[in-house]
Amino acid sequence: MAIEIIRPVPKSYQALVRLRHRLPHNHEKLKDIHGKIDRIKAGYCGETRTDRFIEEVEFPQQVKIIPDFHAKLHSKRFVQIDTLIITRSYILILEVKNIVGTIDFKNYQSQIVRTLNDETTPLGYPFIQLDRNIDGISNILRKYGLNPPIHSALVFPSNNVIIENSPKTRNIFFVKQLPLFIQRLNDLPNKLSEESFHDICEIFTNINGDFIEKSLCDRFSIDPKELKKGIICSNCGELLQQRTRRTWICIACGQADVNPIPRNIEDLFILIKPEITMNDCLHYLQVKSRHTLNNNLVKMKLPKKGVRRATVYTIK
């Protein structure tokens, strides 16, 4: 069966762009934020390139592929998997590393070292992440009495990478090798009944979702008072001016934005704190009309507690 993988742009990327837009142009944390944005963008490009090779595989009729899988095991532990593949024969967890240069596996140190342009950089050991993900997926399935075979692989999508001293007991592939590996897995006998397969697909679909573990201001040690106030443009981050009841125009790039208030309200959850009030919206968004803000909050259908001016909103 031919498949098409539609990978969403990482919400972490979108969140960091929002933070960048809200900071002054000379802010001391912008360099770190730009670096993080570039790394996420590179990772996303590597993952989408890997997707194109996965699409070469002739899968069985019953297959579920979840790109960028996120699950919350409990309040202190999260699982993030680049690509999760589910069939009746196996579950496959893929960790994609879009790294260039020479990668030396220091297995006795549980570390990899990248050499690029005569500069060496220690990097995290990817098999720790893979093993944690295997454990996390196993824990989820164990709660439902399910125990399918779980395989894992580390994938390097770049053509400009050299691998040295890789562990022989692990599945490590250049991206062009991946389709044949998956095809061999597809030849394995079924281990799950149709009912169990559909149960697993439903479980992972239901629990999959991004979670705000910590506001970006907390993560980067930024005082919320430093954030730019007002309704800002999603394209360039400059202030919008309201022209009609619903239409706003950016005073810098000229882009028109229809009803940008909900997106700017979301900024407060992502950047500042998980619970906000009407006063927070009035203060940070500088919208003069409490009635306008209230209408937008109602239309967003946010979970809330309290009444009237004591109402506190959270994001789903």
C-alpha positions as CSV (number, residue, x, y, z in Angstrom):
1,M,0.0,0.0,0.0
2,A,1.4,3.4,-1.0
3,I,1.3,6.0,1.8
4,E,1.9,9.7,2.1
5,I,3.3,11.3,5.3
6,I,2.1,14.8,6.2
7,R,4.4,16.1,8.9
8,P,3.3,19.2,10.7
9,V,5.7,22.1,11.3
10,P,6.9,21.6,14.9
11,K,4.9,23.7,17.4
12,S,8.2,24.3,19.3
13,Y,9.4,26.1,16.1
14,Q,6.3,28.2,15.9
15,A,6.5,29.1,19.6
16,L,10.1,30.2,19.4
17,V,9.2,32.4,16.4
18,R,6.5,34.0,18.5
19,L,9.0,34.6,21.3
20,R,11.5,36.2,18.9
21,H,8.7,38.5,17.6
22,R,7.9,39.7,21.1
23,L,11.5,40.5,22.1
24,P,13.4,43.8,21.5
25,H,15.8,43.6,18.5
26,N,18.8,43.9,20.9
27,H,17.7,41.4,23.5
28,E,20.6,39.4,25.0
29,K,18.7,36.0,24.6
30,L,18.0,36.4,20.8
31,K,21.2,34.7,19.8
32,D,20.2,31.6,21.8
33,I,16.7,31.7,20.4
34,H,17.9,32.0,16.8
35,G,20.2,29.1,17.3
36,K,17.4,26.9,18.7
37,I,15.1,27.9,15.8
38,D,17.8,27.0,13.3
39,R,18.3,23.6,15.0
40,I,14.6,22.8,14.9
41,K,14.4,23.9,11.3
42,A,17.3,21.6,10.4
43,G,15.8,18.7,12.3
44,Y,12.4,19.2,10.5
45,C,14.1,19.2,7.1
46,G,15.9,16.0,8.0
47,E,12.6,14.4,9.1
48,T,10.7,15.4,6.0
49,R,13.6,14.0,3.8
50,T,13.3,10.7,5.8
51,D,9.6,10.7,5.2
52,R,10.1,10.7,1.5
53,F,12.2,7.5,1.7
54,I,9.7,5.8,4.0
55,E,7.0,6.5,1.4
56,E,9.0,4.3,-1.0
57,V,8.1,1.3,1.2
58,E,5.3,-1.1,0.2
59,F,3.5,-1.3,3.5
60,P,0.8,-3.8,4.4
61,Q,-2.8,-2.6,4.2
62,Q,-2.9,-2.1,8.0
63,V,-0.3,0.5,8.9
64,K,-0.4,3.7,11.0
65,I,2.4,6.2,10.7
66,I,2.5,9.1,13.2
67,P,5.1,11.8,12.6
68,D,6.3,13.9,15.5
69,F,4.6,11.9,18.2
70,H,4.3,13.5,21.7
71,A,2.7,11.8,24.7
72,K,2.6,12.7,28.4
73,L,3.2,9.7,30.6
74,H,2.7,11.7,33.8
75,S,3.3,15.2,35.1
76,K,7.1,14.8,35.0
77,R,7.7,12.6,32.0
78,F,7.0,13.1,28.3
79,V,7.8,11.0,25.2
80,Q,8.8,12.6,21.9
81,I,9.3,10.4,18.8
82,D,10.3,11.6,15.4
83,T,8.4,8.9,13.6
84,L,6.3,6.1,15.0
85,I,5.2,3.3,12.7
86,I,2.6,0.7,13.7
87,T,1.7,-2.5,11.9
88,R,0.3,-5.9,13.0
89,S,3.9,-7.3,12.9
90,Y,5.8,-4.6,14.8
91,I,6.1,-1.1,16.1
92,L,9.1,0.9,14.8
93,I,10.5,4.0,16.6
94,L,12.7,6.2,14.5
95,E,15.2,8.8,15.8
96,V,16.3,11.2,13.0
97,K,19.6,13.1,13.4
98,N,20.2,15.6,10.6
99,I,23.8,16.2,11.5
100,V,26.7,16.9,9.1
101,G,30.4,16.2,9.6
102,T,32.2,13.2,11.1
103,I,30.3,11.5,13.9
104,D,32.4,9.4,16.3
105,F,30.4,7.1,18.7
106,K,32.1,7.1,22.1
107,N,30.1,4.2,23.3
108,Y,31.9,3.7,26.6
109,Q,31.0,7.3,27.4
110,S,27.5,7.2,26.1
111,Q,28.3,10.2,23.9
112,I,28.9,11.1,20.2
113,V,31.4,13.7,19.1
114,R,30.9,15.6,15.9
115,T,33.9,17.0,14.0
116,L,33.2,19.7,11.5
117,N,35.7,22.2,10.0
118,D,38.4,21.0,12.5
119,E,36.1,21.8,15.4
120,T,34.8,19.0,17.7
121,T,31.5,19.2,19.5
122,P,30.2,16.7,22.1
123,L,26.5,15.7,21.5
124,G,24.0,13.7,23.3
125,Y,24.0,9.9,22.9
126,P,20.9,9.2,20.7
127,F,20.4,5.7,22.0
128,I,19.5,7.0,25.4
129,Q,16.6,8.9,23.8
130,L,15.7,5.8,21.8
131,D,15.8,3.5,24.9
132,R,13.7,6.0,26.9
133,N,11.1,6.1,24.0
134,I,11.0,2.3,23.8
135,D,10.4,2.2,27.6
136,G,7.7,4.9,27.4
137,I,5.8,3.1,24.6
138,S,6.1,-0.2,26.4
139,N,4.7,1.4,29.6
140,I,1.7,2.8,27.6
141,L,0.9,-0.5,26.0
142,R,1.4,-2.5,29.2
143,K,-1.5,-0.6,30.8
144,Y,-3.8,-2.0,28.1
145,G,-2.3,-5.5,28.3
146,L,-0.6,-5.2,24.9
147,N,3.0,-6.3,24.2
148,P,3.8,-6.1,20.5
149,P,7.5,-6.3,19.2
150,I,9.1,-2.9,19.3
151,H,12.0,-2.1,17.0
152,S,14.1,1.1,16.8
153,A,16.5,2.7,14.4
154,L,18.7,5.8,14.3
155,V,18.6,7.5,10.9
156,F,21.1,10.0,9.4
157,P,19.3,11.9,6.5
158,S,22.3,14.1,5.4
159,N,24.6,13.1,2.6
160,N,27.4,15.0,4.3
161,V,28.0,12.8,7.3
162,I,30.6,10.1,8.1
163,I,29.9,7.6,10.8
164,E,32.8,6.1,12.9
165,N,32.8,3.5,15.6
166,S,29.1,2.9,15.5
167,P,27.8,0.1,17.9
168,K,27.3,-3.1,16.0
169,T,24.3,-4.2,18.0
170,R,22.2,-1.1,17.1
171,N,20.2,-0.2,13.9
172,I,22.0,2.8,12.4
173,F,21.2,3.8,8.8
174,F,21.8,6.4,6.2
175,V,18.4,7.4,5.0
176,K,18.7,5.5,1.7
177,Q,19.2,2.3,3.6
178,L,16.0,2.8,5.6
179,P,13.4,1.5,3.1
180,L,15.0,-1.9,2.8
181,F,15.2,-2.3,6.6
182,I,11.5,-1.5,6.9
183,Q,10.7,-3.8,4.1
184,R,12.4,-6.6,5.9
185,L,10.3,-5.8,9.0
186,N,7.2,-6.0,6.9
187,D,8.0,-9.6,6.0
188,L,7.7,-10.6,9.7
189,P,4.6,-12.6,10.7
190,N,1.7,-10.8,12.3
191,K,1.8,-10.6,16.1
192,L,-1.3,-8.6,16.6
193,S,-4.9,-9.4,15.9
194,E,-6.9,-6.8,13.8
195,E,-8.7,-5.7,17.0
196,S,-5.4,-5.2,18.9
197,F,-3.9,-3.3,16.0
198,H,-6.9,-0.9,15.8
199,D,-6.8,-0.6,19.6
200,I,-3.1,0.5,19.6
201,C,-3.7,3.0,16.7
202,E,-6.6,4.5,18.7
203,I,-4.6,4.7,21.9
204,F,-1.7,6.5,20.3
205,T,-3.9,8.8,18.2
206,N,-5.8,9.9,21.3
207,I,-2.8,10.6,23.5
208,N,-0.7,12.3,20.8
209,G,-0.4,16.0,21.3
210,D,2.1,18.8,22.1
211,F,2.3,19.8,25.7
212,I,3.5,23.1,27.2
213,E,5.9,21.8,29.8
214,K,7.2,25.2,30.7
215,S,6.6,28.8,29.5
216,L,9.3,30.1,27.1
217,C,10.0,33.0,29.4
218,D,10.7,30.6,32.2
219,R,12.8,28.4,30.0
220,F,15.0,31.2,28.7
221,S,14.9,33.2,32.0
222,I,13.2,36.2,30.4
223,D,11.2,38.6,32.5
224,P,7.7,38.9,30.9
225,K,8.0,42.7,31.4
226,E,10.6,42.7,28.6
227,L,8.1,41.4,26.0
228,K,6.7,43.7,23.3
229,K,3.1,44.6,24.1
230,G,0.2,44.9,21.6
231,I,-1.3,42.9,18.7
232,I,1.6,41.9,16.6
233,C,2.1,40.7,13.0
234,S,2.6,36.9,12.5
235,N,4.9,37.7,9.5
236,C,7.4,40.2,10.9
237,G,6.5,40.7,14.6
238,E,5.7,44.4,14.3
239,L,2.6,46.1,15.6
240,L,-0.7,45.8,13.8
241,Q,-3.2,48.6,13.3
242,Q,-6.9,47.9,13.2
243,R,-8.6,49.1,10.0
244,T,-12.0,47.5,10.3
245,R,-13.8,45.5,13.0
246,R,-12.0,42.3,11.9
247,T,-9.1,43.4,9.7
248,W,-5.7,44.6,10.9
249,I,-2.8,45.9,8.8
250,C,0.9,45.6,9.8
251,I,2.5,49.1,9.9
252,A,5.9,47.6,8.8
253,C,5.4,44.9,6.2
254,G,1.8,45.8,5.0
255,Q,0.4,42.3,5.6
256,A,-3.3,42.1,6.3
257,D,-4.4,39.9,9.2
258,V,-8.0,38.9,9.8
259,N,-8.9,38.6,13.5
260,P,-5.4,38.2,14.9
261,I,-6.5,38.6,18.5
262,P,-6.9,34.8,19.3
263,R,-3.4,34.1,18.0
264,N,-2.0,36.9,20.2
265,I,-3.9,35.5,23.2
266,E,-2.2,32.2,22.6
267,D,1.1,34.0,22.9
268,L,0.4,34.7,26.6
269,F,0.0,30.9,27.3
270,I,3.0,29.9,25.4
271,L,5.4,32.7,26.4
272,I,4.3,33.7,29.9
273,K,2.1,31.3,32.0
274,P,-0.4,28.5,31.6
275,E,-3.2,30.5,33.2
276,I,-4.3,34.0,32.2
277,T,-6.9,36.5,33.2
278,M,-8.7,39.3,31.3
279,N,-6.4,41.8,33.0
280,D,-3.4,39.9,31.6
281,C,-4.9,40.2,28.1
282,L,-5.6,43.9,28.6
283,H,-2.1,44.6,29.9
284,Y,-0.1,42.6,27.3
285,L,-2.2,43.0,24.2
286,Q,-3.2,46.7,24.8
287,V,-6.7,46.1,23.4
288,K,-8.8,48.9,24.8
289,S,-12.1,47.1,24.6
290,R,-12.8,44.5,27.3
291,H,-15.9,43.5,25.3
292,T,-13.8,42.7,22.2
293,L,-11.4,40.6,24.3
294,N,-14.2,38.8,26.0
295,N,-15.9,37.9,22.7
296,N,-12.6,36.4,21.4
297,L,-12.0,34.4,24.6
298,V,-15.5,33.0,24.4
299,K,-15.1,32.0,20.7
300,M,-11.8,30.3,21.6
301,K,-13.7,28.0,23.9
302,L,-10.9,27.9,26.5
303,P,-11.3,25.9,29.7
304,K,-11.9,28.3,32.5
305,K,-12.6,28.6,36.2
306,G,-14.0,31.4,38.3
307,V,-16.6,33.9,37.4
308,R,-16.7,37.4,36.0
309,R,-13.5,39.4,36.6
310,A,-12.1,36.5,38.6
311,T,-12.2,34.1,35.6
312,V,-9.0,32.3,34.8
313,Y,-8.4,30.8,31.4
314,T,-6.2,27.9,30.4
315,I,-5.2,26.5,27.0
316,K,-6.4,23.0,25.8
